[in-house]
Amino acid sequence: MRWFFSRKHIEKVKHTWGAGTIWGGKDLRHWLQHPAVQARINFKVSGRPNVNRFEYFLNEYLAGKMPVGRALTLGCGVGELERGLCHYNFAQRHEGVDISDEAIRRAVESAAGLPQIEYRCENLDALVLTPDSYDVIFGVSSIHHVQALEHLFSQVQRALKTGAYFFLDEYIGPTRFQWTDEQLRVMNEQLRLLPKNLRRSVTGHREFKHAIERKSLEEILLADPSEAIRSAEIVPLLSRFFKVIEIKGYGGSVIHELLYDIAGNFSEENPGSLDHLQTLFRVEDEMIAGGRLQHDFAVIIAQR
């Protein structure tokens, strides 16, 4: 099934990603906010817990070549990646595009004093890029929100210089978060094994997480019409447009949804909790190694 966004849907997406409520706040709600999860991802991508996926890319593919002439981030949000890469003297010019007017406003404000960074509002489903213009294009947690994947990939392919890189850090799991029965079984089994204090909601402290359910398409559309719209098709489609150099899967097929709204309970201040977190890591790794689950998240490095 193909979904075509109406103006109402586009405005909903803009609001969702411009409101600052997805990743904001002090509470560790999401798995990717947890330091131990980040260290685990670092190790799976770079082989070192203290070298993140972006540093790995710079070290392995761009050593001695920086600053590159021109780079682009697809779905830049409030601009954290572009500002962070400035510390590595990454690019002479780094552009960021995002569908959210509010996110772009905040990105521009935060990048004051960094003249090499430029931002503009763009809809990735209708993006048109100048051919042979970019040395690197990033897609970080944004490509799984794109419906017109063929259009976007063709634009990226033509916009990259010969030999230039397309770097993705993406959710590539089941479309619309329609978890498999095996995923749900493992998630709920592991959730039940956690002590009650680790199942306490970090945002509603009197509430506890009792079960994980597969959300209906209607629920997902109501929250964000673009969410994981064609996520399972990203990897198969990439090879039609690019030379895929490597895919570094980093799991998420169990702990992504399991840790939602309880991730902050796993801390040094909570005795034994980090041991439970390591158990969750081990279970996910074993399920993936045994072929019972797939990586739902990956760093992918492709080239024109």
VEXDREN-2710 file (C-alpha; in Angstrom, 1 decimal):
% VEXDREN-2710
k/r/px/py/pz
1/MET/0.0/0.0/0.0
2/ARG/1.3/3.5/-0.8
3/TRP/0.4/6.5/1.3
4/PHE/0.1/10.0/-0.2
5/PHE/0.3/12.9/2.1
6/SER/-2.5/15.5/2.1
7/ARG/-1.8/19.0/3.2
8/LYS/-3.4/18.1/6.6
9/HIS/-0.9/15.2/6.9
10/ILE/2.0/17.4/6.1
11/GLU/1.0/20.0/8.6
12/LYS/0.7/17.2/11.2
13/VAL/4.2/16.0/10.5
14/LYS/5.5/19.6/10.7
15/HIS/3.9/20.1/14.1
16/THR/5.0/16.7/15.5
17/TRP/8.7/17.3/14.6
18/GLY/8.7/21.0/15.4
19/ALA/7.1/20.8/18.9
20/GLY/10.3/19.7/20.5
21/THR/8.5/17.0/22.5
22/ILE/9.9/13.9/20.7
23/TRP/13.4/13.8/22.2
24/GLY/13.2/16.7/24.6
25/GLY/13.1/16.8/28.4
26/LYS/15.3/15.5/31.2
27/ASP/13.8/12.1/31.5
28/LEU/15.4/9.2/29.7
29/ARG/12.4/7.9/27.8
30/HIS/14.0/6.5/24.7
31/TRP/16.6/3.8/24.3
32/LEU/18.9/6.0/22.3
33/GLN/19.1/8.5/25.2
34/HIS/20.7/5.9/27.4
35/PRO/24.6/6.1/27.7
36/ALA/24.9/2.3/27.9
37/VAL/22.9/1.9/24.7
38/GLN/25.0/4.5/23.0
39/ALA/28.2/2.8/24.0
40/ARG/26.8/-0.5/22.7
41/ILE/25.9/1.1/19.4
42/ASN/29.4/2.6/19.2
43/PHE/31.0/-0.8/19.7
44/LYS/28.8/-2.5/17.1
45/VAL/29.6/0.2/14.5
46/SER/33.2/1.3/15.2
47/GLY/34.5/-1.6/17.4
48/ARG/35.1/0.9/20.2
49/PRO/32.6/2.0/22.9
50/ASN/34.0/5.5/22.9
51/VAL/34.0/6.1/19.1
52/ASN/30.6/7.0/17.8
53/ARG/29.2/6.2/14.3
54/PHE/30.0/9.6/12.9
55/GLU/33.6/9.5/14.1
56/TYR/33.9/6.1/12.6
57/PHE/32.7/7.4/9.2
58/LEU/35.1/10.4/9.3
59/ASN/38.0/8.2/10.4
60/GLU/37.4/5.4/7.9
61/TYR/36.3/7.3/4.8
62/LEU/37.3/10.9/5.1
63/ALA/40.7/10.8/6.9
64/GLY/42.9/13.4/5.2
65/LYS/40.1/14.7/3.1
66/MET/38.5/17.2/5.4
67/PRO/37.1/19.7/5.2
68/VAL/35.0/18.4/2.3
69/GLY/33.6/21.1/0.0
70/ARG/29.9/20.7/0.5
71/ALA/27.6/18.4/2.6
72/LEU/23.9/18.1/3.2
73/THR/21.8/16.6/6.0
74/LEU/18.3/15.3/5.1
75/GLY/15.9/15.9/8.0
76/CYS/18.3/17.9/10.1
77/GLY/15.8/18.7/12.9
78/VAL/17.3/21.4/15.2
79/GLY/20.7/21.0/13.7
80/GLU/22.7/19.0/16.3
81/LEU/24.6/17.0/13.8
82/GLU/25.8/20.0/11.7
83/ARG/27.0/21.8/14.8
84/GLY/28.7/18.7/16.2
85/LEU/30.6/18.1/13.0
86/CYS/32.0/21.6/13.1
87/HIS/34.4/20.4/15.8
88/TYR/36.0/18.1/13.3
89/ASN/36.5/20.8/10.6
90/PHE/34.2/18.6/8.6
91/ALA/32.9/20.8/5.7
92/GLN/33.4/24.2/4.1
93/ARG/29.7/24.3/3.7
94/HIS/27.1/22.2/5.4
95/GLU/23.4/22.5/4.6
96/GLY/20.5/21.1/6.5
97/VAL/16.9/20.7/5.3
98/ASP/13.8/19.7/7.3
99/ILE/10.1/19.8/6.8
100/SER/9.5/21.6/10.1
101/ASP/9.6/25.4/10.0
102/GLU/10.0/25.5/13.8
103/ALA/12.9/23.1/13.8
104/ILE/14.7/25.1/11.1
105/ARG/14.1/28.3/13.1
106/ARG/15.7/26.7/16.1
107/ALA/18.6/25.3/14.0
108/VAL/19.4/28.7/12.5
109/GLU/19.3/30.3/15.9
110/SER/21.6/27.7/17.4
111/ALA/24.1/28.0/14.5
112/ALA/24.6/31.7/14.9
113/GLY/28.3/32.4/14.5
114/LEU/28.9/29.3/12.3
115/PRO/28.7/30.8/8.8
116/GLN/29.5/27.4/7.1
117/ILE/26.1/26.1/8.2
118/GLU/22.9/26.9/6.2
119/TYR/19.4/25.7/6.7
120/ARG/16.1/25.7/4.7
121/CYS/12.7/24.1/4.9
122/GLU/12.2/21.3/2.4
123/ASN/9.8/18.3/2.1
124/LEU/12.0/15.2/1.4
125/ASP/9.2/13.6/-0.6
126/ALA/9.5/16.5/-3.1
127/LEU/13.1/17.5/-2.7
128/VAL/15.0/18.6/-5.8
129/LEU/18.8/18.8/-5.6
130/THR/21.5/20.2/-7.9
131/PRO/23.5/17.5/-9.7
132/ASP/27.1/16.7/-8.8
133/SER/27.1/19.1/-5.9
134/TYR/27.8/17.2/-2.7
135/ASP/30.7/15.3/-1.2
136/VAL/28.6/13.8/1.6
137/ILE/24.8/13.5/2.2
138/PHE/23.5/12.3/5.6
139/GLY/20.2/10.7/6.4
140/VAL/19.9/10.3/10.2
141/SER/16.6/9.0/11.6
142/SER/14.8/10.8/8.7
143/ILE/14.7/8.4/5.7
144/HIS/12.2/6.1/7.4
145/HIS/9.8/9.0/7.3
146/VAL/10.0/9.3/3.5
147/GLN/7.2/7.9/1.3
148/ALA/8.8/8.8/-2.0
149/LEU/11.9/6.8/-1.5
150/GLU/12.6/6.2/-5.2
151/HIS/12.4/10.0/-5.8
152/LEU/14.6/10.9/-2.9
153/PHE/17.2/8.3/-3.7
154/SER/17.4/9.3/-7.3
155/GLN/17.9/12.9/-6.2
156/VAL/20.6/12.0/-3.8
157/GLN/22.3/9.8/-6.4
158/ARG/22.4/12.6/-9.0
159/ALA/23.4/15.2/-6.4
160/LEU/26.5/13.3/-5.1
161/LYS/29.8/13.8/-6.9
162/THR/31.3/10.7/-8.3
163/GLY/32.7/8.6/-5.4
164/ALA/30.9/10.7/-2.8
165/TYR/29.1/9.2/0.2
166/PHE/25.5/8.7/1.4
167/PHE/25.6/8.0/5.1
168/LEU/22.4/6.7/6.8
169/ASP/21.7/6.0/10.4
170/GLU/18.2/4.6/10.2
171/TYR/15.4/2.5/11.5
172/ILE/15.0/-0.2/8.9
173/GLY/12.6/-2.5/10.7
174/PRO/9.0/-3.5/10.1
175/THR/7.0/-0.8/8.2
176/ARG/4.7/1.2/10.5
177/PHE/6.2/-0.5/13.5
178/GLN/4.2/-3.7/12.8
179/TRP/6.4/-5.9/15.0
180/THR/6.5/-9.6/14.2
181/ASP/4.9/-12.0/16.5
182/GLU/8.3/-13.3/17.6
183/GLN/9.4/-9.7/18.4
184/LEU/6.4/-9.1/20.6
185/ARG/6.8/-12.5/22.3
186/VAL/10.4/-11.8/23.2
187/MET/9.7/-8.2/24.3
188/ASN/6.9/-9.2/26.6
189/GLU/8.8/-12.2/28.0
190/GLN/11.7/-9.9/28.9
191/LEU/9.5/-7.2/30.2
192/ARG/7.8/-9.7/32.6
193/LEU/11.2/-10.8/33.9
194/LEU/12.1/-7.2/35.0
195/PRO/11.6/-6.2/38.6
196/LYS/8.6/-4.0/39.1
197/ASN/10.7/-0.9/40.0
198/LEU/12.4/-1.1/36.5
199/ARG/9.0/-1.2/34.8
200/ARG/7.9/2.1/36.4
201/SER/7.1/4.9/33.9
202/VAL/9.7/7.7/34.0
203/THR/7.1/10.2/33.0
204/GLY/4.1/8.9/35.0
205/HIS/5.7/7.7/38.2
206/ARG/2.6/6.0/39.5
207/GLU/2.2/3.9/36.3
208/PHE/4.0/0.7/35.3
209/LYS/4.7/-0.9/32.0
210/HIS/2.8/-4.2/31.9
211/ALA/2.8/-5.2/28.2
212/ILE/3.9/-4.2/24.8
213/GLU/1.3/-4.3/22.1
214/ARG/1.4/-3.8/18.3
215/LYS/-0.1/-0.5/17.5
216/SER/-2.8/-0.3/14.8
217/LEU/-2.1/1.6/11.6
218/GLU/-4.8/4.1/12.6
219/GLU/-3.0/4.8/15.9
220/ILE/0.3/5.3/14.1
221/LEU/-1.2/7.6/11.5
222/LEU/-2.8/9.7/14.2
223/ALA/0.5/10.2/16.0
224/ASP/2.6/10.8/12.9
225/PRO/1.5/10.1/9.3
226/SER/5.1/9.7/8.2
227/GLU/6.2/7.3/10.9
228/ALA/8.1/4.3/9.4
229/ILE/6.1/4.6/6.3
230/ARG/8.3/2.4/4.1
231/SER/11.1/1.5/6.5
232/ALA/11.4/-2.1/5.5
233/GLU/12.0/-1.1/1.9
234/ILE/15.0/1.2/2.6
235/VAL/17.8/-1.4/2.4
236/PRO/16.4/-3.3/-0.7
237/LEU/16.0/0.0/-2.6
238/LEU/19.4/1.5/-1.8
239/SER/21.2/-1.0/-3.9
240/ARG/19.2/0.1/-7.0
241/PHE/20.7/3.6/-6.7
242/PHE/24.1/3.2/-4.9
243/LYS/27.0/1.0/-4.2
244/VAL/26.3/-0.1/-0.7
245/ILE/29.8/-0.4/1.0
246/GLU/28.7/-1.6/4.4
247/ILE/25.7/-2.1/6.7
248/LYS/26.4/-2.0/10.4
249/GLY/23.3/-3.3/12.2
250/TYR/23.0/-2.3/15.8
251/GLY/19.9/-4.2/17.0
252/GLY/16.9/-2.4/18.5
253/SER/14.5/-5.2/17.5
254/VAL/13.9/-5.9/21.2
255/ILE/15.2/-3.1/23.3
256/HIS/13.9/-0.2/21.2
257/GLU/10.3/-0.6/22.2
258/LEU/10.9/-2.5/25.4
259/LEU/12.9/0.4/26.9
260/TYR/10.4/3.1/25.8
261/ASP/9.4/5.2/28.8
262/ILE/11.4/3.1/31.3
263/ALA/15.0/3.6/30.0
264/GLY/15.8/6.1/32.8
265/ASN/15.2/3.4/35.5
266/PHE/18.5/1.7/34.4
267/SER/21.2/3.6/36.2
268/GLU/24.0/3.3/38.7
269/GLU/21.7/4.9/41.3
270/ASN/19.4/1.9/41.0
271/PRO/21.4/-1.2/42.2
272/GLY/21.3/-4.1/39.9
273/SER/19.5/-2.3/37.1
274/LEU/22.5/-2.1/34.8
275/ASP/22.9/-5.9/35.1
276/HIS/19.3/-6.3/33.9
277/LEU/20.1/-4.0/31.0
278/GLN/23.1/-6.1/30.0
279/THR/20.8/-9.1/30.0
280/LEU/18.4/-7.4/27.6
281/PHE/21.4/-6.6/25.4
282/ARG/22.5/-10.2/25.5
283/VAL/19.1/-11.6/24.7
284/GLU/18.7/-9.3/21.7
285/ASP/22.2/-10.2/20.4
286/GLU/21.5/-13.9/20.7
287/MET/18.1/-13.7/18.9
288/ILE/19.7/-11.8/16.0
289/ALA/22.8/-14.1/15.9
290/GLY/20.4/-17.1/15.7
291/GLY/18.4/-15.6/12.9
292/ARG/15.2/-15.3/14.9
293/LEU/15.2/-11.5/14.7
294/GLN/16.8/-9.0/12.4
295/HIS/18.5/-5.7/13.1
296/ASP/15.9/-3.0/13.2
297/PHE/18.5/-0.2/13.1
298/ALA/21.7/0.2/11.1
299/VAL/24.4/2.5/9.9
300/ILE/24.7/2.2/6.2
301/ILE/27.5/3.7/4.1
302/ALA/26.8/3.9/0.4
303/GLN/28.6/5.6/-2.5
304/ARG/27.8/7.0/-5.9
END
